[in-house]
Amino acid sequence: MRQFYGTSKSGNLKEALKGLSSPELIILMSNPDQFEKHVTELEALFPNVPSIGVIDMCYDTKVTEKGVGITAYTEGVTAAADVIGQVSSMPAKYISRVEQAVAKVKPGMNDTVCIDFCTGNDACVLTTIYSYLGKKNVKLMGGTGDGGKVSCNGKIYEDACAFALIKNKGGKVEVYKENIYRPIDKDYRLIASKTDRNKYYIGELNGRPAKQVYMDILKIPEKAIQTQTFQNPLGKLNGQDICIVSLKGVEGNGLICFRQVNDSDVLTMLELRDYREIARDTVAKIQNDFRSISAVFAVNCLFRYIYFSQNNAMDEYLNTMGQLNHFCGFVGYGEHYNSQFVNQSMSCVVFE
């Protein structure tokens, strides 16, 4: 298979598409001002080619912040794209569309991935999609877009999840998640209570006001909480794995997060690790798992982008990941890794 990546910082779609021919699937990453125009223009240029689109920044070894980016797959792939509607209320109503896409691409063992762009209610959507995909040996990665809109096959949708299934006829696919945080104490447990699932609110941790617990552990004032998440997000324990929970801010004596936390969830406090070393380890692991790499498509959290940029490390990070060759992706507002919805992470799919 082959992966194409093109970009235009001015938002010129034809410039971004220069050199692309005979695509089997197209992924559009656009800006909020030109998204609708780009969706319409792309469909006119490549009618009947499956496509999904999102409002977000894109990158290979450099970031395009306000223009447009195109990732496309050609040669040796089978692809299908569709959309799940009403994600805020009843995504399960549209599971037949996932089933139809799977039937079309006919996944084998570890050769197919689902890339999805969601407008919200990610945890519920992922549970819905992956309850079926997991049984079919289909991996999943993706993320949340900006502006509450996604596109699929030339149409724009709100309250929706656009997804594409890609079967690699030339080898395996695998998904990865990169976490640059670790627990400050492996035995430290914070039990959430008085939560509000709709507001992503945590009222108490270990029976005490959540805001005060967070401040006491880190010895910081209330005004520092919102930016402290770059150094010390919360982590939700999931067996031996940790799902990062970013903090959005304070409400009353509680905390507002960027993902859902439920009563009785077990959380821990995280701290930043050496992200340069983690990136090198990610590259080494992928290179060890694959004899050859045809393509890598990734989503990096907006908070990672902000943190790396503030520390003049974004280009360095992308250059490290670029050692994998054919590396590109987008900046999301939440990351998907199989059935998990996480924050402040990187997830990617690698094609042999």
N, C-alpha and C positions, 0 to 999 in steps of 0.2 A: 504494500500500500504506500501511498504518498500523501504527505500533509503539506498543504500550501498555506502560507501566511503572507498577507499584504496589509499595508496600512497607509493612511494619509492623515497627517496632522491637521490639514485644512478641512477635512471632511469630504474630500472628493472621492466618491465611491468608485468611479472608474479607475482612478489612480491606484486605489487599494486592490482592485481586481486585476490589475495589469499582469499578464502572464498566466492567468488561470484559464484552463481549458478542460472541458469534459468532467466537471465535478459530479460526484455522486451525492455529496452533502455539503451544504454551506452553513457556516456559523457567522452571524453578523453581530458585531460589538460596536455600538454607536453611541452618540451623545444625545442628551435629551432634546436639543433644539432640532436635530436633523433625523431623529429616529424614524418617524413616520415616512419622511421623504425617502430615506434609505431603504426601508422595507418595500415600498412601492417600486422604486427603481431597480432593486435587486430582483424582484419577481419578474419585472419586464425583461431584464437581461437574461435571466435563467429560469424561464417558465418550466414548471413540472419537475424542477430539481428540489428535493426535500431541503428545507431550511428551518433554522430556529434563530431567534435574535434576542438581544438583551441590551439594555442601556447601562454601559459601564466602560471604564478605561480598559485598554488592552495593552499587551506587551509581547515582545520576544526578548531581546537583550536590552531594549529600551522601552519606556512607557509612552504610549500615546494617550494623553489625558482628555482631550476634547475633540478629537477627530473621529476616525472610523477605522475599524480593523476587520479583516476577513480571515477566517480559518476555513479551509475546505479540504475534503478528502477525495482523492482520485485514485483510480486503479486498484483493483483487488479488494474492494469493499462492497458490502450490501448495506443499504441504509433505508431508514424510514423515519418520518417525523410526524408528530401529532401533538395535541394539546389536551390537558386536563382542565376543565372549568370548575368554577365555584369552589376554589381551593379553601376559602375561608369557612365554608359551611358543609359541603358534601363532596369532596374529591372522589370518594369511593364510587360515586355514580358513574364515573367515566373510566373505570378500570377496564372496560371492554376495549377501549382504544389502545391501552397498553398490550392487551392480549392480541389484538389484531396486528400491531407492529411487530410483536415477537413472532407471530405466525408468518409474517412476510419475510423477516430476515433469517429465520430458522437458525438460531444460535446453536453452536456446538459446545464443546467443553472448554470454557475459559477463553473464548475467542470473540466475545461480544460485550459491549459496554453501552450503558445509557448515560447520555449527557443531558442534564436538565437545567432549565432556568425557571425560577419560581418568583412569584410576586409577594409571597408571604405564607404564614401558617405552615412553614417548612416541615416541622416534625411530623405533623399529621399527614402531609402529602407524601413524605418519604415512607412512612409506615404503610400507606396505601399502595404505593408503587412497588416497594421492595418486597412486600408480602407475596407478590407474584413473581417478580424478577428473580428473587433469590432462589426460588424453586426451579428456575430455568437456567441457572448458572450464568446469569447476566450481572455484571458488575455495574456500579453506578457512581458517578461523580457529577458535581455541578454546584450551583449556588444561587443566592438571591440577587436579583438585579435592582437597579435604581428606577425611580419614577413610577412604580406600580404597573409597568407594562412589559409584556414580552411579545414576540412575534413567532408565528409558525406558518410556513408555506404561503408567505405573502400577505398574511392577515395579522392585525394587532389585537391582542387580548389583554384585558384587565382581570384581576382576581383569577389568575390562571397559572399553569405550569406547562411550559413548552418543553418537549423532550424529543431526543433523537436517539435511535438505536443504530449502532454501527458494528457490523460484523467484519472482522479482519480475516480475509481469506488466506493471508500469508503467514499467520502465526497467532500467538496468544496475545491477550490483553491482561493488564493488571492495574488495579487502582492502589494509590498510596495516600497516606495522610502524614503531614509533617507538623509536629508539635514542638515549639521552641520553649516550652515551659515545663516545670516539674513541681511536685509538692514541696512546700517548705519543710514539711515533716510528714513522712509516710504514714504515721499513725494518727495524724490530726484529722478529726472528723467533725463536720458541721452539719447538723440535721436541720433541714429547712422546714419551716411551719408558717402558718398564716400567709400562704402564698395566694396570688391571684393569677391564674393561668392566662387569662386574656390580656392582662397588663404586663406579664412577665415580671411580676412583683414578688419579692421575698420580704415578708414582714419580720420574721424572727429566725435566728440561727442559734441552735442549742437553747431555745427558750428565752433568749434575750433579743432586744431590738437589733436587727441585722446591721443597720448603719453603725451602731456603736461597737458591735463585735468586729466589723471590718476595720474601723478606726483603731480599736484597741490592739488588735493583732499587729498592725503595721505601724502603729504610733504616728498617725497622720491626722491633720485636721479635716473637718468635713469638706472644706473647699477643694481639697486635693483628691477626693474620691474619684471624680470623673476621669481625670487623666492618669490616676494611679493604675487603672486597668491595663495600661500598656506594660507595666512592670509586674502587676499582681492581679491577674484575673482570678475568678473562681474556677474550680474544676468539678465537674460532676463525675463521680466514680461509676464506671460501667464495667463490672468485673475487674480485670487487670488493666483496662483501658481508662483513659480520662478524656472526657468531652469538655472543651474549654467553654466557659460562660463569661462573656464580656459584660462589664458594668456600664450602663448608660447614664445613671445618675441616682439622685436621692429623691424619695418621696416620703415625707413625714419621717418616721423612724426606720423606714425600710429602704430597700434598694430596688431599682428598676434595672432589668437586664436586657440583653439582646436575644435571648432564647428562653424558652419556657423552663421553669423550675416548679416542681410539684411538692406538696406536703410529703414529708418523710424521705425526700431525696437526700442522699448522702453527698455532701460537697467537701472540698478541701481548698486550702489557699495555695495558689501557685506562685512561682517566681521565675523570672526570665533566666534562661540558660545562655550559653555562648552560641548565638544563632549562626555564626560563621562555621563553627564546628558541626552544628546540626545539618546545615546545608551540604557540607562536604560528605557527611555520613549518608544523607539521602541520595546523593549522586552515586556514591560508592555502592550502596545497596541495590539501586536500580541497575547499575552496570553489571553487578554480580548476578542479578536475576535474569538478565537478558543477554543472549549472545550477540544480538544486533537490535538496534532501535530504529524504527521507521518514523515515530512521531511521539510527542508528549504534549498533552493539553492540560493546563492547570488553572485553578482558581486560587488566588491569594486574597486573604481578607483585607478589607479597607484599613483596618487598624494596623495590620502588619505593614501595609504600604505607607501609612502615615508615620509609623515608628521608624521604619527603615529610611524614609525620606528625611525625617528630622535628624537622623544620625548619619546622613550622607552615605547610606549603605545600600540603597535600592539597586543601583547599577551593579555594584559588587555582587549582590545576591543573584541578580538575573544572569550575570556573566558566569557565576558558579553553576547555576542550573543549566545554562547554555552549553555546558560541557556534554550534556546528554544529546545534543544535536536536535534540530527540528523541534525546539522547545518554544511554546507560546501559550497565551492564555488571557485571562481577564481578572480584574479586581472586583471582588464581590462583597456583599453585605452579610454573608453567612455562607458556610461551606457545607457541601454534602459529600459524605463518604459512605457508600453503601446505604445502610439504614440510618446512619447518624447525621444529625444536624449539629454543627459545631461552630464556634466563633474563633477568631484570632488564629486560624490555621491555614495550611495550604493542603489542598487535595488535588490529585492529578491522575490521569490515565496514561499508561504507557503502552504503545503498540509495538509488537515485534516486527 
